[in-house]
């Protein structure tokens, strides 16, 4: 097997390698196709620093430096990788199914006319073809897919599906500067961070979290009453923020906050992977949902299948009864 | 501005018990409610807002058989000037790259200033059609957009990243953007409004249509094959607390005290 068997695209942001890169290297190892090469695409002067921080012990690092690659611009990444892949023909190019990967991977696949599977939770290599498992229909079923045979095939892997492996000795780094078109039609402008609000759900010991099943902003009072009785903080899943029922600072999810409370109560949350990835570290997870097949029940320790508008008031009442009419110190 | 939006008609599986159909590669659709893909509702709203602000035109495209037309009617009811359904029985089971190739063929003769797609579809979740379509149309692309502002020939887009971060980028028009949920509040469309839109024509673009490179569609369509749909492997499953709500709630309160250390 040649030295460029499997390439892993190193994801970085604001000068730091993102943790998900370790998972991508682990996904590459799961294929058992020989040496793993990490590919760093970076702005001028960034390549060596980023290369040293690549997790998962790749056998080699290939680095490309260009001003257009500084912001991990999807168009520039696809263009630069396209040329390199054409020259060196790795068997597989892997990346993360992240905000970055969702942009450069389809663009690269289209540029190369190469097969791509996105959002894979498992990979396999049989008879020169890449196979993958991926969740479909909101995580209710999985699809077994196979890519056509091609000189190079591509995949992005779902964050949280492969266990990142540790770092060891830094491998040799080869740095070059690709030629890129003068204009890519797309320019990076700025990073923007959400302003810190009054609530920090990452510090909460107990979270009462609501999802789409809450139905309307007015219905939040049902969850608020339970949160108050438990001395808990109110959090939510994405549809609640999209509907402006709660501000973004309450959102548990890959695009929101990652939380690790002692107790997490998921009310009317179906359990999209972006949500589960950000709360699965909670000590005790309890879910209330009408749908017994909701993916949240696969990660919860305890569950109640039922109407949250009946279950939650009953739970609030039961909690208050146990406390004998008041929780000390919470008012 | 000349705008194009691409929408998909998908089953609403949120509370459905899904069954795999004979052949093992698709689900039994009978009895499932269908609707416009959630991400596409936001893309449509954004397109209509841009159309209204620029006194432009909006064409809606959908890939699918006749029973998917309701989502195109919805586009017409919301404000699209024209609706095009792209289909041929030979496209059944086409992978995402093939779907993009067919949609590209449907628009290639009449270039638009801005193409809008949902960031992904709720059924297969590839998140591939938009960026692949952009590549095939040779226009710049930006994905997961949750704020969009067009000034002259440039679109300023905020892209949603992880952990509360956003990336602001500029793309030169013509361009394609894929839209993240929450970018706007899709307007309410009454059933009557959708029914009224039934009177408007829906154009059909099929494989016999002009501009279609059949070889390219066939090649791209066969890059990815679904071999089987199957139940998820056994994972940790919640211990379910049954009984009436009061009964289940009382047991849960006890668990929160004993195992959760609260109360």
HADDOCK unambig.tbl for C-alpha pairs under 7 A between the chains (distance, minus, plus):
assign (segid A and resid 99 and name CA) (segid B and resid 161 and name CA) 5.44 0.50 0.50
assign (segid A and resid 102 and name CA) (segid B and resid 127 and name CA) 6.71 0.50 0.50
assign (segid A and resid 103 and name CA) (segid B and resid 131 and name CA) 6.64 0.50 0.50
assign (segid A and resid 103 and name CA) (segid B and resid 143 and name CA) 6.10 0.50 0.50
assign (segid A and resid 106 and name CA) (segid B and resid 128 and name CA) 5.75 0.50 0.50
assign (segid A and resid 106 and name CA) (segid B and resid 131 and name CA) 5.82 0.50 0.50
assign (segid A and resid 106 and name CA) (segid B and resid 132 and name CA) 5.54 0.50 0.50
assign (segid A and resid 107 and name CA) (segid B and resid 131 and name CA) 5.93 0.50 0.50
assign (segid A and resid 107 and name CA) (segid B and resid 132 and name CA) 5.89 0.50 0.50
assign (segid A and resid 107 and name CA) (segid B and resid 135 and name CA) 5.97 0.50 0.50
assign (segid A and resid 110 and name CA) (segid B and resid 132 and name CA) 5.75 0.50 0.50
assign (segid A and resid 110 and name CA) (segid B and resid 135 and name CA) 6.07 0.50 0.50
assign (segid A and resid 111 and name CA) (segid B and resid 135 and name CA) 6.95 0.50 0.50
assign (segid A and resid 115 and name CA) (segid B and resid 223 and name CA) 4.90 0.50 0.50
assign (segid A and resid 115 and name CA) (segid B and resid 224 and name CA) 6.44 0.50 0.50
assign (segid A and resid 118 and name CA) (segid B and resid 126 and name CA) 5.67 0.50 0.50
assign (segid A and resid 119 and name CA) (segid B and resid 126 and name CA) 6.86 0.50 0.50
assign (segid A and resid 136 and name CA) (segid B and resid 123 and name CA) 5.89 0.50 0.50
assign (segid A and resid 136 and name CA) (segid B and resid 124 and name CA) 5.08 0.50 0.50
assign (segid A and resid 136 and name CA) (segid B and resid 125 and name CA) 6.54 0.50 0.50
assign (segid A and resid 137 and name CA) (segid B and resid 13 and name CA) 6.56 0.50 0.50
assign (segid A and resid 137 and name CA) (segid B and resid 122 and name CA) 6.24 0.50 0.50
assign (segid A and resid 137 and name CA) (segid B and resid 123 and name CA) 4.47 0.50 0.50
assign (segid A and resid 137 and name CA) (segid B and resid 124 and name CA) 6.31 0.50 0.50
assign (segid A and resid 138 and name CA) (segid B and resid 122 and name CA) 6.49 0.50 0.50
assign (segid A and resid 138 and name CA) (segid B and resid 123 and name CA) 6.88 0.50 0.50
assign (segid A and resid 141 and name CA) (segid B and resid 229 and name CA) 6.68 0.50 0.50
assign (segid A and resid 141 and name CA) (segid B and resid 230 and name CA) 5.80 0.50 0.50
assign (segid A and resid 141 and name CA) (segid B and resid 231 and name CA) 4.95 0.50 0.50
assign (segid A and resid 141 and name CA) (segid B and resid 232 and name CA) 5.60 0.50 0.50
assign (segid A and resid 142 and name CA) (segid B and resid 229 and name CA) 5.71 0.50 0.50
assign (segid A and resid 142 and name CA) (segid B and resid 230 and name CA) 5.43 0.50 0.50
assign (segid A and resid 142 and name CA) (segid B and resid 231 and name CA) 6.10 0.50 0.50
assign (segid A and resid 142 and name CA) (segid B and resid 232 and name CA) 5.74 0.50 0.50
assign (segid A and resid 143 and name CA) (segid B and resid 226 and name CA) 6.58 0.50 0.50
assign (segid A and resid 143 and name CA) (segid B and resid 228 and name CA) 5.74 0.50 0.50
assign (segid A and resid 143 and name CA) (segid B and resid 229 and name CA) 4.45 0.50 0.50
assign (segid A and resid 143 and name CA) (segid B and resid 230 and name CA) 6.31 0.50 0.50
assign (segid A and resid 144 and name CA) (segid B and resid 226 and name CA) 5.99 0.50 0.50
assign (segid A and resid 144 and name CA) (segid B and resid 227 and name CA) 5.50 0.50 0.50
assign (segid A and resid 144 and name CA) (segid B and resid 228 and name CA) 5.13 0.50 0.50
assign (segid A and resid 144 and name CA) (segid B and resid 229 and name CA) 6.24 0.50 0.50
assign (segid A and resid 145 and name CA) (segid B and resid 224 and name CA) 6.83 0.50 0.50
assign (segid A and resid 145 and name CA) (segid B and resid 225 and name CA) 5.51 0.50 0.50
assign (segid A and resid 145 and name CA) (segid B and resid 226 and name CA) 4.34 0.50 0.50
assign (segid A and resid 145 and name CA) (segid B and resid 227 and name CA) 5.38 0.50 0.50
assign (segid A and resid 146 and name CA) (segid B and resid 224 and name CA) 5.82 0.50 0.50
assign (segid A and resid 146 and name CA) (segid B and resid 225 and name CA) 5.34 0.50 0.50
assign (segid A and resid 146 and name CA) (segid B and resid 226 and name CA) 6.53 0.50 0.50
assign (segid A and resid 146 and name CA) (segid B and resid 227 and name CA) 6.91 0.50 0.50
assign (segid A and resid 147 and name CA) (segid B and resid 223 and name CA) 5.60 0.50 0.50
assign (segid A and resid 147 and name CA) (segid B and resid 224 and name CA) 4.55 0.50 0.50
assign (segid A and resid 147 and name CA) (segid B and resid 225 and name CA) 6.34 0.50 0.50
assign (segid A and resid 148 and name CA) (segid B and resid 222 and name CA) 6.88 0.50 0.50
assign (segid A and resid 148 and name CA) (segid B and resid 223 and name CA) 4.86 0.50 0.50
assign (segid A and resid 148 and name CA) (segid B and resid 224 and name CA) 6.14 0.50 0.50
assign (segid A and resid 185 and name CA) (segid B and resid 140 and name CA) 5.57 0.50 0.50
assign (segid A and resid 185 and name CA) (segid B and resid 171 and name CA) 5.54 0.50 0.50
assign (segid A and resid 185 and name CA) (segid B and resid 172 and name CA) 5.09 0.50 0.50
assign (segid A and resid 186 and name CA) (segid B and resid 140 and name CA) 6.38 0.50 0.50
assign (segid A and resid 186 and name CA) (segid B and resid 169 and name CA) 6.87 0.50 0.50
assign (segid A and resid 186 and name CA) (segid B and resid 170 and name CA) 5.51 0.50 0.50
assign (segid A and resid 186 and name CA) (segid B and resid 171 and name CA) 4.31 0.50 0.50
assign (segid A and resid 186 and name CA) (segid B and resid 172 and name CA) 6.38 0.50 0.50
assign (segid A and resid 187 and name CA) (segid B and resid 169 and name CA) 5.47 0.50 0.50
assign (segid A and resid 187 and name CA) (segid B and resid 170 and name CA) 5.11 0.50 0.50
assign (segid A and resid 187 and name CA) (segid B and resid 171 and name CA) 6.48 0.50 0.50
assign (segid A and resid 188 and name CA) (segid B and resid 168 and name CA) 6.42 0.50 0.50
assign (segid A and resid 188 and name CA) (segid B and resid 169 and name CA) 4.50 0.50 0.50
assign (segid A and resid 188 and name CA) (segid B and resid 170 and name CA) 6.53 0.50 0.50
assign (segid A and resid 189 and name CA) (segid B and resid 168 and name CA) 5.24 0.50 0.50
assign (segid A and resid 189 and name CA) (segid B and resid 169 and name CA) 5.00 0.50 0.50
assign (segid A and resid 189 and name CA) (segid B and resid 170 and name CA) 6.83 0.50 0.50
assign (segid A and resid 190 and name CA) (segid B and resid 167 and name CA) 5.94 0.50 0.50
assign (segid A and resid 190 and name CA) (segid B and resid 168 and name CA) 5.11 0.50 0.50
assign (segid A and resid 191 and name CA) (segid B and resid 166 and name CA) 5.91 0.50 0.50
assign (segid A and resid 191 and name CA) (segid B and resid 167 and name CA) 4.74 0.50 0.50
assign (segid A and resid 191 and name CA) (segid B and resid 168 and name CA) 6.27 0.50 0.50
assign (segid A and resid 192 and name CA) (segid B and resid 165 and name CA) 5.89 0.50 0.50
assign (segid A and resid 192 and name CA) (segid B and resid 166 and name CA) 4.98 0.50 0.50
assign (segid A and resid 192 and name CA) (segid B and resid 167 and name CA) 6.07 0.50 0.50
assign (segid A and resid 193 and name CA) (segid B and resid 164 and name CA) 6.22 0.50 0.50
assign (segid A and resid 193 and name CA) (segid B and resid 165 and name CA) 4.72 0.50 0.50
assign (segid A and resid 193 and name CA) (segid B and resid 166 and name CA) 6.18 0.50 0.50
assign (segid A and resid 194 and name CA) (segid B and resid 164 and name CA) 5.61 0.50 0.50
assign (segid A and resid 194 and name CA) (segid B and resid 165 and name CA) 6.33 0.50 0.50
assign (segid A and resid 242 and name CA) (segid B and resid 181 and name CA) 6.47 0.50 0.50
assign (segid A and resid 242 and name CA) (segid B and resid 182 and name CA) 4.04 0.50 0.50
assign (segid A and resid 243 and name CA) (segid B and resid 182 and name CA) 6.83 0.50 0.50
assign (segid A and resid 254 and name CA) (segid B and resid 162 and name CA) 5.48 0.50 0.50
assign (segid A and resid 254 and name CA) (segid B and resid 163 and name CA) 5.91 0.50 0.50
assign (segid A and resid 255 and name CA) (segid B and resid 161 and name CA) 6.10 0.50 0.50
assign (segid A and resid 255 and name CA) (segid B and resid 162 and name CA) 4.13 0.50 0.50
assign (segid A and resid 255 and name CA) (segid B and resid 163 and name CA) 4.72 0.50 0.50
assign (segid A and resid 255 and name CA) (segid B and resid 164 and name CA) 5.50 0.50 0.50
assign (segid A and resid 256 and name CA) (segid B and resid 162 and name CA) 6.90 0.50 0.50
assign (segid A and resid 256 and name CA) (segid B and resid 163 and name CA) 4.94 0.50 0.50
assign (segid A and resid 256 and name CA) (segid B and resid 164 and name CA) 5.06 0.50 0.50
assign (segid A and resid 257 and name CA) (segid B and resid 163 and name CA) 5.69 0.50 0.50
assign (segid A and resid 262 and name CA) (segid B and resid 260 and name CA) 6.72 0.50 0.50
assign (segid A and resid 263 and name CA) (segid B and resid 260 and name CA) 5.96 0.50 0.50
assign (segid A and resid 284 and name CA) (segid B and resid 260 and name CA) 6.08 0.50 0.50
assign (segid A and resid 291 and name CA) (segid B and resid 15 and name CA) 5.49 0.50 0.50
assign (segid A and resid 297 and name CA) (segid B and resid 237 and name CA) 5.93 0.50 0.50
assign (segid A and resid 297 and name CA) (segid B and resid 238 and name CA) 5.26 0.50 0.50
assign (segid A and resid 298 and name CA) (segid B and resid 235 and name CA) 6.08 0.50 0.50
assign (segid A and resid 298 and name CA) (segid B and resid 236 and name CA) 5.46 0.50 0.50
assign (segid A and resid 298 and name CA) (segid B and resid 237 and name CA) 4.48 0.50 0.50
assign (segid A and resid 298 and name CA) (segid B and resid 238 and name CA) 6.15 0.50 0.50
assign (segid A and resid 299 and name CA) (segid B and resid 236 and name CA) 6.02 0.50 0.50
assign (segid A and resid 299 and name CA) (segid B and resid 237 and name CA) 6.40 0.50 0.50
assign (segid A and resid 299 and name CA) (segid B and resid 238 and name CA) 6.83 0.50 0.50
assign (segid A and resid 300 and name CA) (segid B and resid 237 and name CA) 6.81 0.50 0.50
assign (segid A and resid 300 and name CA) (segid B and resid 238 and name CA) 5.01 0.50 0.50
assign (segid A and resid 301 and name CA) (segid B and resid 238 and name CA) 4.54 0.50 0.50
assign (segid A and resid 301 and name CA) (segid B and resid 239 and name CA) 6.12 0.50 0.50
assign (segid A and resid 302 and name CA) (segid B and resid 238 and name CA) 4.63 0.50 0.50
assign (segid A and resid 302 and name CA) (segid B and resid 239 and name CA) 4.68 0.50 0.50
assign (segid A and resid 302 and name CA) (segid B and resid 240 and name CA) 5.76 0.50 0.50
assign (segid A and resid 303 and name CA) (segid B and resid 238 and name CA) 5.54 0.50 0.50
assign (segid A and resid 303 and name CA) (segid B and resid 239 and name CA) 6.01 0.50 0.50
assign (segid A and resid 303 and name CA) (segid B and resid 240 and name CA) 4.66 0.50 0.50
assign (segid A and resid 303 and name CA) (segid B and resid 241 and name CA) 6.06 0.50 0.50
assign (segid A and resid 304 and name CA) (segid B and resid 240 and name CA) 5.60 0.50 0.50
assign (segid A and resid 304 and name CA) (segid B and resid 241 and name CA) 5.29 0.50 0.50
assign (segid A and resid 304 and name CA) (segid B and resid 242 and name CA) 6.66 0.50 0.50
assign (segid A and resid 310 and name CA) (segid B and resid 245 and name CA) 6.18 0.50 0.50
assign (segid A and resid 311 and name CA) (segid B and resid 245 and name CA) 4.91 0.50 0.50
assign (segid A and resid 311 and name CA) (segid B and resid 249 and name CA) 6.33 0.50 0.50
assign (segid A and resid 314 and name CA) (segid B and resid 245 and name CA) 6.41 0.50 0.50
assign (segid A and resid 314 and name CA) (segid B and resid 246 and name CA) 5.30 0.50 0.50
assign (segid A and resid 314 and name CA) (segid B and resid 249 and name CA) 5.75 0.50 0.50
assign (segid A and resid 315 and name CA) (segid B and resid 249 and name CA) 4.52 0.50 0.50
assign (segid A and resid 315 and name CA) (segid B and resid 250 and name CA) 6.64 0.50 0.50
assign (segid A and resid 315 and name CA) (segid B and resid 253 and name CA) 6.66 0.50 0.50
assign (segid A and resid 318 and name CA) (segid B and resid 249 and name CA) 6.57 0.50 0.50
assign (segid A and resid 318 and name CA) (segid B and resid 250 and name CA) 5.56 0.50 0.50
assign (segid A and resid 318 and name CA) (segid B and resid 253 and name CA) 6.25 0.50 0.50
assign (segid A and resid 319 and name CA) (segid B and resid 253 and name CA) 5.84 0.50 0.50
assign (segid A and resid 323 and name CA) (segid B and resid 263 and name CA) 6.55 0.50 0.50
